[in-house]
Amino acid sequence: MPLVVCPTCDEDEDLDGRDVDGTIEITCGGCGTVWARDLTPRCDICGRTDLRDALQAILDKSRGTQLSIQGMKVVWLCPDCDAEKLRRWLDSNVPLPPDDLPVDPR
């Protein structure tokens, strides 16, 4: 699913963005529409905009088969669609595990 889509013609590739006074202004190369990009996080499933941020661990192999946290990334959780993950984050305040592990399935 593309992050940015033209609201007029649904183009998602021929787009050009530039910073105009702290706002990203996007121009569609297909139809010429110009709009300010909305940076509000939105749930892909239900469309809610009151998402909560949480940290998710980024794991990688460090030695042999040992996995180590290499970094963190911010993920946005929907109170409806991601209720279980959000509850785990709020209860523990420990970074969420990654969606996929960097290991060879056998």
N, C-alpha and C positions, 0 to 999 in steps of 0.2 A: 504494500500500500504506500503510495507516494506521500511525502510530507506536505508538499504544496501542490495545489491544483488550481488552474484558472477557474474562477467562479462563472465565467461566461461560456467558455468552450470546452472545459474539462481537460485542457492541455496540461501535461505534467513534465514535459521534457524541454520544450523551447521556451524557457522562462529566464529572465534576467533580473537580478536583484541588486540594489545599491542602497547604501546607508544615506538617509536624508534626515539630518538632525536627530539621530538616535532611533529612527524608525526605518525598518526595511521596506523599501518601495519596490514592488515587483511589477515587471512589464511582461505581458504575454507576447511572444513572437508570432503566435498564430493569429490572434485577433486584435492585438494592440491594446487590450484592456490593461489599465494601471490601477493597482490597489496597494494598500498598506497591509503587510503581513501581520496577522493576528498571532501573537506569541503565547496566547493562553492555552495551556495544555487541555486536551479534550480526550475523553475516553473513546477509543475506536469502536467499542461495542455499543454503548448506550448514548454517547454524545454528551455526558455530563461534563461540566467544566470545574466543579469543585473538588478537584483531585488533590490527594495528599502526596507529598514527596517522601521518598524513603531511599536508603542506600542499599545497593546490591553489590556483592563482592564479585570481583573479576579474578578467576582462578587460572593458574597455569602450572604446568609441571615444572618443579624446581630441581628435583634430583630423582632420577629413576621414575618411579610411579607416584612419588610424593607430590601432593597438590599444595600450593601455597597461594595466599591472597597476594595478587600483584597490584591491585588497585581497587577503587570503588567507583561506581557510577550512580547517578541519580535516576531513579525510575519513578513514574507517576502512577499512583494506585487509585482506582475508583472505589468509593465506599460501597457500591453495589456489586460491581463485577469482580473486584479483587478483594472482597471482604476478608477472606481467610488470610491472605498475605498481609493485608493492612493490620489485622488484629495481631498477627505474629510480630510485626514490626513495632506496633505500639506497646505491646506487652513486654518485649525483650529489649528493644532498642539495639539489637544486634543486626548487622548487615544481613540482608536476605541472601540465600544461596543463589548462584546463577541458574538460569533456565536450563542450560546444557553444560555438562562437564567435559573438559578437554581430555578425554580418555578414549582409548580404542575399545569399542564394545566387542566382547568375545563370547 
